[in-house]
Amino acid sequence: MRHLGLQRTRVYMAGAPGGGTIAAPVHDFIAQCLGKSCSMSFLAAKSIEEVVEMFRAPEFAGGIVTMPWKKNIIPHLDHVDDIVLTLGACNHVSVNVDGTLRGTNTDWVGVRDALLGAHTSAYIVAGRRGLVVGAGGAGRAAVYGLTSLGCKDIYVVNRDASEADELIRDVQNYETASRPNVTHIETVQQARGLQPPHYIVGTVPDFEPTTASEIEAREVYVEFLSKERSDQSVMLDMCYHPLQTRNIRLAQQYEWPTVDGVQVVGHQLKAQWKPWIGGELDEEQEKAAWEILRSCALSDPTVIPQEARV
């Protein structure tokens, strides 16, 4: 495992303009705990070329890639692991000893562990069903995370049929033994004839549906929420801008237990820092990191809007 050179002190969260991150303070805290002079900032990039330019700079220590660059970054990296090749999405970049860039995906770890942490009695059971709302890079990580939890049948709800078809094609990269059956559910009538999911994962930004395809996708989602569910069912939304997304509020209306996207961020911290540094936090440091993350989330107006504060 390599260690960051003294000159490599910049860690980036790379996303589109208008985005941001609540994770910078917790990443800075982790670096301090591990004895590294690294600091994180949000890179509001207008193009993937801008992201790559900053990642190739001599001070670059590591990067998190968010929407819309999780697929676009892959051909610009020198190496990617089997998880990236399987998912077709990369959200984590580290620097090898020789200065080359290597990509992996930690989103799926956040999805898996956030769902497992939703119930004290949660455990992996083969033959469960999952539902993913969205078919982009985060949707691919959600499918992989659900597969790791034993989901063999996974429904996808997405406004764009071609995007869903591309995700389904990418799932063919899975090993045959672990490959799930992924189906794009396009209509409410189609959803009515299906068994309810055990897990639901939202992977899209929080927005009000306006087009016919968006409205249909929302109605399909509601149809699944309205089905009788098992006691271990959970709805997780990877989006946390705001914390109470439309999809989470809808799930709560149908009495689904819900998990917010901050949990996904927190459960990735260990997986993100190990490739960068090689070290791990002790129990007390890890607890403190979680407290910093939650505090940052609660103080961010894009996560907890002013009108939602008591």
C-alpha positions as CSV (number, residue, x, y, z in Angstrom):
1,M,0.0,0.0,0.0
2,R,1.5,3.3,-1.0
3,H,1.6,6.5,1.2
4,L,0.9,10.0,0.0
5,G,4.0,12.1,-0.7
6,L,4.6,15.3,1.2
7,Q,3.7,17.4,-1.9
8,R,0.3,15.7,-2.4
9,T,-2.0,17.6,-0.1
10,R,-5.1,18.3,-2.2
11,V,-8.2,16.0,-2.0
12,Y,-11.2,16.9,-4.3
13,M,-14.8,16.1,-4.4
14,A,-15.4,16.6,-8.2
15,G,-18.9,17.4,-9.4
16,A,-20.8,19.8,-11.6
17,P,-21.1,23.6,-10.9
18,G,-23.9,24.2,-8.4
19,G,-23.0,21.2,-6.4
20,G,-21.2,20.9,-3.0
21,T,-20.1,18.6,-0.3
22,I,-20.8,18.2,3.4
23,A,-17.9,15.8,3.7
24,A,-14.9,18.1,3.5
25,P,-14.5,18.7,7.3
26,V,-14.7,15.0,8.1
27,H,-12.2,14.2,5.4
28,D,-9.8,16.8,6.8
29,F,-10.3,15.4,10.3
30,I,-9.5,11.9,9.0
31,A,-6.3,13.2,7.3
32,Q,-5.3,14.8,10.6
33,C,-5.9,11.6,12.6
34,L,-3.7,9.7,10.1
35,G,-0.9,12.3,10.3
36,K,-1.4,13.7,6.8
37,S,-1.5,17.4,5.8
38,C,-4.4,16.9,3.3
39,S,-7.4,19.1,2.8
40,M,-10.6,18.5,0.8
41,S,-12.4,21.0,-1.4
42,F,-15.3,20.8,-3.8
43,L,-14.2,21.0,-7.5
44,A,-17.1,22.5,-9.5
45,A,-16.0,21.3,-12.9
46,K,-17.6,22.4,-16.2
47,S,-16.1,19.4,-18.1
48,I,-14.5,16.1,-17.4
49,E,-11.2,17.5,-18.9
50,E,-11.2,20.0,-16.1
51,V,-11.5,17.2,-13.5
52,V,-8.7,15.2,-15.1
53,E,-6.4,18.3,-15.2
54,M,-6.8,18.8,-11.5
55,F,-6.4,15.1,-10.8
56,R,-3.2,15.0,-12.8
57,A,-1.7,17.9,-10.9
58,P,1.4,17.1,-8.7
59,E,-0.4,18.2,-5.5
60,F,-3.4,15.8,-6.1
61,A,-3.7,13.3,-3.3
62,G,-7.1,11.7,-4.0
63,G,-10.5,12.3,-5.3
64,I,-14.2,11.5,-5.0
65,V,-16.1,11.7,-8.2
66,T,-19.8,12.6,-8.1
67,M,-22.5,13.3,-10.7
68,P,-22.2,13.7,-13.6
69,W,-18.7,12.4,-14.0
70,K,-18.9,8.8,-12.6
71,K,-18.9,7.2,-16.0
72,N,-17.0,9.9,-17.9
73,I,-13.9,9.7,-15.7
74,I,-13.2,6.0,-16.5
75,P,-11.4,6.3,-19.9
76,H,-9.2,9.1,-18.5
77,L,-7.7,6.9,-15.7
78,D,-4.6,4.7,-16.1
79,H,-6.0,1.8,-14.2
80,V,-9.4,0.7,-12.9
81,D,-10.3,-2.3,-10.8
82,D,-12.7,-5.1,-11.4
83,I,-15.5,-3.3,-9.6
84,V,-15.3,-0.4,-12.0
85,L,-15.2,-2.7,-15.0
86,T,-18.3,-4.6,-13.6
87,L,-20.3,-1.5,-12.7
88,G,-19.3,0.8,-15.4
89,A,-19.0,3.6,-12.8
90,C,-16.2,5.1,-10.8
91,N,-16.5,7.4,-7.8
92,H,-13.0,7.1,-6.2
93,V,-9.6,7.9,-7.6
94,S,-6.2,7.4,-6.0
95,V,-2.6,7.9,-7.0
96,N,-0.2,5.0,-7.5
97,V,3.5,5.1,-6.5
98,D,4.4,5.9,-10.1
99,G,2.0,8.8,-10.3
100,T,-0.6,7.0,-12.4
101,L,-4.3,7.3,-11.5
102,R,-6.4,4.3,-10.3
103,G,-10.2,4.2,-10.0
104,T,-12.5,2.1,-7.9
105,N,-16.1,2.4,-6.7
106,T,-17.1,2.8,-3.0
107,D,-20.7,3.9,-3.5
108,W,-21.9,0.3,-3.4
109,V,-20.2,-0.2,0.0
110,G,-22.2,2.8,1.3
111,V,-25.4,1.4,-0.1
112,R,-24.9,-2.1,1.4
113,D,-23.8,-0.9,4.9
114,A,-26.5,1.8,5.2
115,L,-29.2,-0.8,4.4
116,L,-27.6,-3.3,6.8
117,G,-27.4,-0.7,9.5
118,A,-31.1,0.2,9.2
119,H,-32.2,-2.7,11.4
120,T,-30.3,-4.2,14.3
121,S,-31.4,-7.7,13.1
122,A,-30.6,-7.1,9.4
123,Y,-28.6,-9.8,7.7
124,I,-27.9,-10.9,4.1
125,V,-30.5,-13.3,2.7
126,A,-30.4,-14.8,-0.7
127,G,-33.5,-14.4,-2.9
128,R,-34.6,-11.0,-1.8
129,R,-35.8,-8.3,-4.3
130,G,-34.6,-4.8,-4.8
131,L,-35.8,-1.7,-6.5
132,V,-33.5,1.1,-7.9
133,V,-34.9,4.5,-8.8
134,G,-32.5,5.9,-11.5
135,A,-30.1,4.3,-13.9
136,G,-27.0,6.4,-13.9
137,G,-23.7,5.8,-12.2
138,A,-25.2,5.8,-8.7
139,G,-27.9,3.4,-10.0
140,R,-25.2,0.9,-11.0
141,A,-23.6,1.1,-7.6
142,A,-27.0,0.5,-6.0
143,V,-27.6,-2.6,-8.2
144,Y,-24.2,-4.0,-7.1
145,G,-24.9,-3.2,-3.4
146,L,-28.3,-4.9,-3.6
147,T,-26.7,-7.9,-5.3
148,S,-24.2,-8.1,-2.4
149,L,-27.2,-8.2,0.0
150,G,-28.7,-11.3,-1.8
151,C,-31.1,-9.6,-4.2
152,K,-31.5,-11.8,-7.2
153,D,-34.3,-9.8,-8.8
154,I,-33.9,-6.1,-9.1
155,Y,-36.5,-3.7,-10.6
156,V,-35.3,-0.4,-12.2
157,V,-37.6,2.7,-12.4
158,N,-36.2,5.3,-14.7
159,R,-37.7,8.0,-16.9
160,D,-35.3,7.2,-19.8
161,A,-35.7,3.7,-21.3
162,S,-32.4,3.9,-23.2
163,E,-30.5,4.7,-20.0
164,A,-32.2,1.8,-18.2
165,D,-31.3,-0.5,-21.1
166,E,-27.7,0.5,-20.9
167,L,-27.6,-0.3,-17.2
168,I,-29.1,-3.7,-17.9
169,R,-26.4,-4.4,-20.5
170,D,-23.7,-3.4,-18.1
171,V,-25.0,-6.0,-15.6
172,Q,-24.0,-8.6,-18.1
173,N,-20.4,-7.8,-16.9
174,Y,-21.2,-9.6,-13.6
175,E,-20.0,-13.1,-13.0
176,T,-22.7,-15.5,-14.0
177,A,-23.2,-16.9,-10.6
178,S,-23.8,-13.5,-9.0
179,R,-25.6,-11.8,-11.9
180,P,-29.0,-10.4,-10.9
181,N,-32.1,-10.3,-13.0
182,V,-32.6,-6.7,-13.7
183,T,-35.9,-5.5,-15.3
184,H,-36.9,-2.0,-16.3
185,I,-40.4,-1.4,-15.0
186,E,-42.0,1.2,-17.3
187,T,-45.7,1.2,-16.3
188,V,-47.9,1.0,-13.3
189,Q,-49.7,-2.0,-14.9
190,Q,-46.4,-3.8,-15.2
191,A,-45.6,-3.1,-11.5
192,R,-48.9,-4.3,-10.3
193,G,-48.1,-7.9,-11.3
194,L,-44.8,-8.0,-9.4
195,Q,-43.9,-9.0,-5.9
196,P,-42.9,-6.1,-3.6
197,P,-39.2,-5.3,-3.1
198,H,-37.4,-5.8,0.2
199,Y,-35.1,-2.8,-0.5
200,I,-35.6,0.4,-2.4
201,V,-32.6,2.7,-3.3
202,G,-33.2,6.1,-4.7
203,T,-30.2,7.4,-6.9
204,V,-31.6,10.5,-8.6
205,P,-31.5,14.2,-7.6
206,D,-34.5,15.6,-5.7
207,F,-36.9,17.1,-8.3
208,E,-40.6,17.4,-9.0
209,P,-41.6,15.3,-12.0
210,T,-42.9,17.4,-14.9
211,T,-42.7,15.4,-18.1
212,A,-44.9,12.5,-18.9
213,S,-42.1,10.0,-18.5
214,E,-41.1,11.5,-15.1
215,I,-44.7,11.4,-13.8
216,E,-45.0,7.8,-15.0
217,A,-41.8,6.8,-13.2
218,R,-43.1,8.4,-10.0
219,E,-46.4,6.6,-10.2
220,V,-44.5,3.3,-10.7
221,Y,-42.5,4.0,-7.6
222,V,-45.6,4.8,-5.6
223,E,-47.2,1.5,-6.8
224,F,-44.3,-0.4,-5.3
225,L,-44.5,1.6,-2.1
226,S,-48.2,0.7,-1.8
227,K,-47.6,-3.1,-1.8
228,E,-47.6,-5.1,1.4
229,R,-44.0,-5.3,2.5
230,S,-41.9,-7.5,4.8
231,D,-40.7,-6.3,8.2
232,Q,-37.1,-6.0,7.1
233,S,-37.9,-3.7,4.2
234,V,-36.0,-0.4,3.9
235,M,-36.0,2.6,1.6
236,L,-32.7,4.4,1.2
237,D,-32.2,7.6,-0.8
238,M,-28.6,8.3,-1.8
239,C,-29.5,11.9,-2.4
240,Y,-29.3,14.2,0.7
241,H,-29.9,17.6,-0.9
242,P,-32.3,17.9,1.0
243,L,-32.1,15.2,3.6
244,Q,-35.9,14.7,3.4
245,T,-36.2,14.1,-0.3
246,R,-39.5,13.7,-2.1
247,N,-38.8,10.0,-2.5
248,I,-38.2,9.6,1.2
249,R,-41.3,11.5,2.2
250,L,-43.4,9.4,-0.2
251,A,-41.9,6.2,1.4
252,Q,-42.8,7.5,4.9
253,Q,-46.4,8.2,3.8
254,Y,-46.6,4.4,3.0
255,E,-44.9,3.6,6.4
256,W,-41.6,2.4,4.9
257,P,-38.6,2.7,7.2
258,T,-36.2,5.1,5.5
259,V,-32.5,5.8,5.6
260,D,-31.0,9.2,4.4
261,G,-28.1,9.7,2.1
262,V,-25.7,10.9,4.8
263,Q,-25.5,7.3,6.0
264,V,-24.2,6.3,2.5
265,V,-21.5,9.0,2.8
266,G,-20.4,7.9,6.3
267,H,-20.2,4.2,5.5
268,Q,-17.8,4.9,2.6
269,L,-15.2,6.8,4.7
270,K,-13.1,3.8,5.6
271,A,-13.2,2.4,2.1
272,Q,-12.2,5.8,0.7
273,W,-9.2,6.5,2.9
274,K,-7.6,3.1,2.9
275,P,-6.4,3.3,-0.7
276,W,-5.2,6.9,-0.2
277,I,-3.3,6.3,3.0
278,G,-3.3,2.7,4.0
279,G,-4.2,3.4,7.6
280,E,-7.5,3.3,9.5
281,L,-9.1,5.2,12.3
282,D,-9.5,3.7,15.8
283,E,-12.9,3.3,17.3
284,E,-13.0,6.7,19.0
285,Q,-11.8,8.5,15.9
286,E,-14.3,6.8,13.7
287,K,-17.1,7.8,16.1
288,A,-15.9,11.4,16.1
289,A,-15.8,11.4,12.3
290,W,-19.4,10.3,12.2
291,E,-20.3,13.1,14.6
292,I,-18.6,15.7,12.4
293,L,-20.3,14.4,9.3
294,R,-23.8,14.5,10.9
295,S,-23.1,18.0,12.3
296,C,-22.0,19.3,8.8
297,A,-25.2,17.8,7.3
298,L,-27.5,19.4,9.9
299,S,-25.8,22.8,9.5
300,D,-25.9,22.8,5.6
301,P,-29.0,24.8,4.3
302,T,-29.0,22.6,1.1
303,V,-29.5,19.5,3.4
304,I,-31.8,21.0,6.0
305,P,-33.6,24.0,4.4
306,Q,-34.3,26.9,6.6
307,E,-38.1,26.3,6.4
308,A,-37.6,22.8,7.7
309,R,-35.6,23.9,10.8
310,V,-37.5,24.0,14.1
